[in-house]
Amino acid sequence: MLDRITGFFRICLLAIVVFQTQIAFAQNITVQVDKPGAAIPKTLFGLFFEDINFGADGGLYPERIKNRSFEFPNPMMGWKEFERGNTKGQLYIFDHGSINNTANSHYLRIKAPAGGTAFGVTNEGFRGIGVEKGADFTFSMTARRIGPATPTLRVELQDGDRLLCQTHFGVASTEWKTYTVTLRSTETSSKARLNLMIEGDGTVDVDMLSLFPKDTFQNRSNGLRKDLVTLLKDMKPGFLRFPGGCIVEGRYLEQRYQWKTTIGDLDERRLIINRWNTEFHWRPTPDYYQSFGLGYYEYFLLSEDIGAEPLPILNCGMACQFNSSELAPLEDLDHYIQDAIDLIEFANAPANTEWGRKRAAMGHPKPFNLKMIGIGNEQWGPQYVERYEVFAKVLKQKYPNIALVSSAGPAPEGERFDFLWEKMRELKADLIDEHYYMEPKWFRNNAGRYDDYPRSGPKVFAGEYAAQSVAIASPDNRNNWECALSEAAFITGLERNADVVQMSSYAPLFGHVDAWQWTPNMIWFDNLRSYGTPNYYVQKMFSVNQGTKLLPVLLDGSAKNGQGELYSSASLDERTGEVIVKVVNTASAAKEVRVNLAGASRFGPSAKAFVLQSTDLKAENSLDNPTRIAPVERQVSISSGEFAYTLTPQSFTVLRISLKS
Ligand code: AHR
């Protein structure tokens, strides 16, 4: 009997030891609810847009016709002669006499012979033309008849041998006129082409051809691709940075992005080469140009539509330092500075001023309320500092309330970085744009990067970052879960330090699966479909669960992030009365944690958990499996201000706990 009792106690003792061991291994997350800190800027999580990877033409800008006005250096790029019934006609490109001789001087003449069936051209679109069954598209073009008879034009969409739709119209006028018809496809295709031909004989001049979906975001004419904008809007982004990126700089100054040539009527916008056309010899994209159908006006409108503060980045008189490093002489910066002034006027001046009038004429009499601009993109060296100083002097005097974003160079550390920070501090810069394209481990190791940053002086804009699974600019980089999870760990550090880090954005934003130059990207698409990567969902989870005030978080009593492979940040949402706790577990094992809402007198009884997770660090989303890694919502019951929670392996969890009941 005694033996039995002793045995029983032994088992109890063992159980206590095991239990205590488990408790000892559980980590404590203490959220100091009673010690709210700095307000979290609404701009903390935003978007970086650049026309790279067919991000604008062929992507967000849903024009289906490539080289629609024959302005590519090879005016027939994207176009081919097309005939039916062995009809031999002629095609001519003219370089003057078009509707707009400055920006858009080229046009095409189609001459079909008498007695033929049909002759004309076919356009290949942007790696094909995407059309959905039953959806309406507007086909339009400017045209004039040459010769005595009114030619009949036939326009059709075709995929392989299958005719998807067709219609006819006559070109009666000998003056340039716009002709518009609606096309509705009987099938869905992402690889269609557009044929335009004269039936019978006749001659026409054609220009500014367009095939545009009627169903754009908010049904805007010359609007943007709905699925892509919806993905952006769903993130509730705090700001939209545009148009880049290196595209701002150009390989040479002559090819820099000049906003004034991107506004007004479409035929007034002057096409230029896209710098990514020739950047990587292993990803050549000879048909990559900027038509500017998506220009500065549309960027402002997009910012407004998705509720984001616009952040235009302007050239500061420096071409890309990875390319030509061409400089505008310091004494010749006036033109560049005037561009910045005029842009601020275009965005903000009343509708009865010179630039306000141009904005109003495009459809937006109300100002866009621009609050910040960037001076240069990823510039470095004393040449940048000199130029920034000249810009800042003029702009700060004229627009003291416009915040200026300045560069910290292309890397997150090193001589260039230190030099710029020192100089920008001296110059009392507002926001410094840091870029990190680093390996996943760097992101995990740098979750505490901003803990010790000075609390006074310039604020940080983490303006471009993404974990690179192989190496920067490697075509083998993947948008896999390891990268996204590492970014999540790092972003807890951005959020914890939101008093210093005022803005952040993943880069680049978009990639066309058949036409990209750079990877990884946050959102991938083809001509019809799109998906958010795991990195997208990480961004979105932070952004839509932002909170209004920082709350200090302690991991096992320490404010240091990354202990035991856990990373955490927390905030209070004063609008909803919730505590929001974000926890990243980078360990391959599940983790028991005890969450302590220190100082909270009311809570729960239930909370919501949003969990993004995969046990496979190589896992990715794809067009066919777009939400393989996507947040899953769970209910968590809470009976006290201290509760246990199990973090799944390799997961990012957002807990939203109501403080109301
Ligand atoms: O995001 C791609 C490129 O990376 C950007 O254009 C540039 O700013 C950075 O080097």
Residues whose N, C-alpha, C, O or C-beta is under 5 A from the ligand:
A	BS01	AHR	G245 C246 I247 E378 A507 P508
